[in-house]
Amino acid sequence: MMPKSSAGGTRLARFANGKGPGWPGLVRRFTTGLEINLGQACATLNKVSKLLDSLDLLKTKLLEMGSLVEGAIERSIGAVVKRDQSAAQEVLAAEARINAIELEIDALAIELLALHQPMASNLRFIIAVLKINTDLERMGDLAATIAHNARSLVDTPAIEPTVDIPLIAGLAQSMVRKSLDAFVSADADLALSVLASDDAVDSLRTACYHQLVTFMRKDPRNVTSGLSLLAVTRTIERLADHSTNIAEDVLFFVKGVDVRHHLGAPSFLDH
């Protein structure tokens, strides 16, 4: 009897300690598995939370840069129209901060790609940010170019052709604002409206060109200021081109389509 009792006692002890078959052992194995699953779930949630926080920071940085660029463009145009030396100087002073934010955005985006390996819309978002970042930095450079031209015009009298420069500048500024708004709100229709405005800017640039050439032919003394204003007009057109690039990047981010050069998604452009 004792061996049985001893054997039974051994089995009972194993049962009680969860080392043999029976509920305690099953419960222990179940709870251990549950702890592992919960740990994995918490780690995943933590990683997702960090990804979302980093994406928000990336977006905030890009919007800060966009705001600086918009301000620089507005002041540079004002410097040309009003012959405002101080406004031109403000634009040149802001260029360093725009360049610094460009580097911050690049570094943050690369870190996101390396640490989180995002997919689908998150990946498209980061790619779009990197491309928009480059366009915004170039737009900051173009605003500085306009400011330099404005400084050369400070001591010259205002001339009639500048009437059309505020017009083309206003349309280009509207394209800049709409392209950034489309990015913030992930609005494909607004991005498409930016693409539709590009032809109007090209037409105004041609009109300004003919107006300025006529002005310079009338009086050779106007050649210096006329050439500066021609450079301003051309630079404004390039600002509009960069706005178009941003709108195309927004469409890639939102819809996953590549509409550059009107290739790859003709049916979408017809929308």
C-alpha positions as semicolon CSV with decimal commas, in nm:
position;residue;x (nm);y (nm);z (nm)
1;M;0,000;0,000;0,000
2;M;0,279;0,244;0,083
3;P;0,432;0,238;-0,265
4;K;0,092;0,324;-0,408
5;S;0,050;0,590;-0,148
6;S;0,401;0,714;-0,219
7;A;0,340;0,711;-0,590
8;G;0,001;0,873;-0,541
9;G;0,160;1,130;-0,313
10;T;0,421;1,204;-0,574
11;R;0,157;1,250;-0,842
12;L;-0,047;1,467;-0,605
13;A;0,255;1,679;-0,530
14;R;0,330;1,718;-0,899
15;F;-0,035;1,806;-0,961
16;A;-0,035;2,065;-0,684
17;N;0,289;2,219;-0,809
18;G;0,161;2,237;-1,163
19;K;0,429;2,004;-1,291
20;G;0,205;1,726;-1,410
21;P;-0,125;1,682;-1,590
22;G;-0,425;1,852;-1,433
23;W;-0,580;2,201;-1,405
24;P;-0,298;2,376;-1,219
25;G;-0,049;2,278;-1,486
26;L;-0,285;2,380;-1,763
27;V;-0,359;2,710;-1,592
28;R;0,011;2,782;-1,544
29;R;0,086;2,714;-1,911
30;F;-0,214;2,923;-2,020
31;T;-0,125;3,222;-1,802
32;T;0,238;3,205;-1,912
33;G;0,127;3,216;-2,276
34;L;-0,113;3,499;-2,196
35;E;0,165;3,699;-2,031
36;I;0,380;3,654;-2,341
37;N;0,094;3,764;-2,570
38;L;0,016;4,064;-2,352
39;G;0,382;4,158;-2,347
40;Q;0,400;4,139;-2,724
41;A;0,081;4,342;-2,757
42;C;0,213;4,613;-2,524
43;A;0,541;4,628;-2,715
44;T;0,351;4,660;-3,044
45;L;0,125;4,933;-2,905
46;N;0,426;5,119;-2,770
47;K;0,599;5,100;-3,107
48;V;0,286;5,222;-3,289
49;S;0,249;5,506;-3,039
50;K;0,609;5,614;-3,096
51;L;0,558;5,596;-3,474
52;L;0,247;5,813;-3,457
53;D;0,420;6,066;-3,231
54;S;0,714;6,084;-3,470
55;L;0,483;6,127;-3,770
56;D;0,305;6,412;-3,590
57;L;0,639;6,576;-3,514
58;L;0,744;6,538;-3,877
59;K;0,422;6,700;-3,993
60;T;0,460;6,983;-3,741
61;K;0,815;7,053;-3,857
62;L;0,709;7,061;-4,221
63;L;0,423;7,300;-4,143
64;E;0,663;7,526;-3,954
65;M;0,888;7,533;-4,257
66;G;0,591;7,597;-4,486
67;S;0,484;7,892;-4,272
68;L;0,833;8,043;-4,286
69;V;0,849;8,000;-4,662
70;E;0,505;8,156;-4,714
71;G;0,611;8,453;-4,503
72;A;0,936;8,489;-4,695
73;I;0,754;8,487;-5,028
74;E;0,503;8,747;-4,912
75;R;0,772;8,981;-4,777
76;S;0,992;8,942;-5,086
77;I;0,706;9,037;-5,319
78;G;0,620;9,330;-5,093
79;A;0,983;9,440;-5,105
80;V;0,968;9,450;-5,487
81;V;0,636;9,632;-5,515
82;K;0,699;9,881;-5,232
83;R;1,077;9,912;-5,279
84;D;1,112;9,805;-4,915
85;Q;1,473;9,745;-4,816
86;S;1,391;9,624;-4,463
87;A;1,145;9,363;-4,591
88;A;1,410;9,231;-4,829
89;Q;1,657;9,206;-4,543
90;E;1,406;9,011;-4,330
91;V;1,372;8,754;-4,608
92;L;1,747;8,706;-4,629
93;A;1,773;8,674;-4,251
94;A;1,504;8,401;-4,243
95;E;1,682;8,183;-4,500
96;A;1,916;8,029;-4,242
97;R;1,626;7,903;-4,028
98;I;1,455;7,751;-4,333
99;N;1,776;7,567;-4,422
100;A;1,811;7,440;-4,064
101;I;1,457;7,301;-4,055
102;E;1,521;7,125;-4,386
103;L;1,804;6,931;-4,221
104;E;1,591;6,853;-3,913
105;I;1,311;6,714;-4,130
106;D;1,550;6,501;-4,334
107;A;1,708;6,355;-4,020
108;L;1,371;6,280;-3,858
109;A;1,233;6,116;-4,172
110;I;1,541;5,896;-4,214
111;E;1,518;5,793;-3,849
112;L;1,153;5,699;-3,897
113;L;1,236;5,484;-4,199
114;A;1,522;5,312;-4,019
115;L;1,351;5,242;-3,685
116;H;0,991;5,175;-3,781
117;Q;1,003;5,046;-4,139
118;P;0,660;5,199;-4,216
119;M;0,432;5,063;-4,485
120;A;0,139;5,175;-4,702
121;S;0,009;5,526;-4,629
122;N;0,268;5,593;-4,357
123;L;0,549;5,517;-4,599
124;R;0,390;5,735;-4,869
125;F;0,353;6,014;-4,613
126;I;0,723;6,009;-4,525
127;I;0,828;5,996;-4,891
128;A;0,598;6,289;-4,966
129;V;0,740;6,488;-4,672
130;L;1,096;6,434;-4,794
131;K;1,006;6,560;-5,141
132;I;0,796;6,853;-5,017
133;N;1,080;6,945;-4,782
134;T;1,313;6,983;-5,079
135;D;1,060;7,196;-5,270
136;L;1,003;7,423;-4,971
137;E;1,377;7,478;-4,926
138;R;1,407;7,572;-5,292
139;M;1,113;7,808;-5,254
140;G;1,294;7,973;-4,965
141;D;1,596;8,018;-5,191
142;L;1,373;8,169;-5,460
143;A;1,222;8,412;-5,209
144;A;1,577;8,517;-5,122
145;T;1,648;8,566;-5,494
146;I;1,346;8,795;-5,522
147;A;1,468;8,984;-5,214
148;H;1,809;9,039;-5,377
149;N;1,636;9,177;-5,686
150;A;1,420;9,398;-5,463
151;R;1,732;9,549;-5,308
152;S;1,861;9,641;-5,653
153;L;1,529;9,815;-5,724
154;V;1,515;10,020;-5,403
155;D;1,665;10,332;-5,557
156;T;1,465;10,309;-5,880
157;P;1,118;10,460;-5,926
158;A;0,815;10,232;-5,938
159;I;0,713;10,155;-6,294
160;E;0,385;10,054;-6,450
161;P;0,472;9,688;-6,527
162;T;0,477;9,611;-6,155
163;V;0,096;9,624;-6,176
164;D;0,100;9,274;-6,326
165;I;0,369;9,144;-6,093
166;P;0,141;9,157;-5,785
167;L;-0,119;8,972;-5,992
168;I;0,107;8,681;-6,088
169;A;0,258;8,685;-5,738
170;G;-0,089;8,663;-5,581
171;L;-0,177;8,362;-5,793
172;A;0,153;8,191;-5,711
173;Q;0,107;8,260;-5,339
174;S;-0,243;8,113;-5,360
175;M;-0,096;7,797;-5,515
176;V;0,161;7,772;-5,236
177;R;-0,108;7,810;-4,969
178;K;-0,346;7,562;-5,132
179;S;-0,075;7,300;-5,186
180;L;0,019;7,311;-4,817
181;D;-0,347;7,312;-4,709
182;A;-0,405;7,008;-4,930
183;F;-0,119;6,831;-4,754
184;V;-0,250;6,915;-4,405
185;S;-0,605;6,804;-4,482
186;A;-0,506;6,521;-4,720
187;D;-0,736;6,683;-4,978
188;A;-0,686;6,542;-5,327
189;D;-0,937;6,778;-5,489
190;L;-0,758;7,083;-5,351
191;A;-0,428;6,945;-5,479
192;L;-0,583;6,902;-5,824
193;S;-0,697;7,266;-5,819
194;V;-0,332;7,369;-5,773
195;L;-0,233;7,174;-6,083
196;A;-0,510;7,348;-6,277
197;S;-0,373;7,693;-6,183
198;D;-0,030;7,640;-6,335
199;D;-0,132;7,740;-6,689
200;A;-0,271;8,072;-6,563
201;V;0,064;8,157;-6,404
202;D;0,244;8,073;-6,728
203;S;0,010;8,306;-6,920
204;L;0,064;8,592;-6,676
205;R;0,440;8,543;-6,692
206;T;0,428;8,578;-7,071
207;A;0,215;8,893;-7,041
208;C;0,461;9,045;-6,792
209;Y;0,750;8,959;-7,021
210;H;0,600;9,143;-7,319
211;Q;0,503;9,437;-7,099
212;L;0,854;9,472;-6,960
213;V;1,024;9,435;-7,299
214;T;0,804;9,715;-7,437
215;F;0,890;9,929;-7,135
216;M;1,265;9,881;-7,186
217;R;1,246;9,955;-7,559
218;K;1,082;10,288;-7,491
219;D;1,371;10,411;-7,278
220;P;1,713;10,241;-7,249
221;R;1,748;10,390;-6,900
222;N;1,481;10,144;-6,788
223;V;1,683;9,840;-6,891
224;T;1,842;9,780;-6,549
225;S;1,517;9,788;-6,353
226;G;1,335;9,608;-6,634
227;L;1,580;9,317;-6,626
228;S;1,546;9,290;-6,248
229;L;1,168;9,275;-6,281
230;L;1,197;9,012;-6,556
231;A;1,405;8,803;-6,315
232;V;1,141;8,851;-6,045
233;T;0,865;8,739;-6,283
234;R;1,057;8,429;-6,384
235;T;1,128;8,347;-6,019
236;I;0,761;8,380;-5,929
237;E;0,677;8,132;-6,206
238;R;0,927;7,889;-6,054
239;L;0,755;7,928;-5,717
240;A;0,433;7,818;-5,885
241;D;0,615;7,520;-6,038
242;H;0,731;7,408;-5,694
243;S;0,375;7,444;-5,564
244;T;0,268;7,211;-5,843
245;N;0,533;6,963;-5,731
246;I;0,393;6,973;-5,377
247;A;0,041;6,915;-5,506
248;E;0,164;6,612;-5,701
249;D;0,329;6,477;-5,384
250;V;0,001;6,524;-5,196
251;L;-0,181;6,316;-5,457
252;F;0,082;6,045;-5,421
253;F;0,043;6,048;-5,042
254;V;-0,339;6,054;-5,042
255;K;-0,424;5,842;-5,346
256;G;-0,107;5,647;-5,413
257;V;-0,090;5,776;-5,772
258;D;0,204;5,934;-5,954
259;V;0,077;6,218;-6,174
260;R;0,412;6,374;-6,261
261;H;0,442;6,468;-6,629
262;H;0,074;6,365;-6,656
263;L;0,185;6,004;-6,684
264;G;0,079;5,698;-6,489
265;A;-0,267;5,813;-6,389
266;P;-0,439;5,999;-6,678
267;S;-0,786;5,886;-6,569
268;F;-0,729;6,033;-6,223
269;L;-0,625;6,370;-6,369
270;D;-0,948;6,375;-6,571
271;H;-1,144;6,361;-6,241
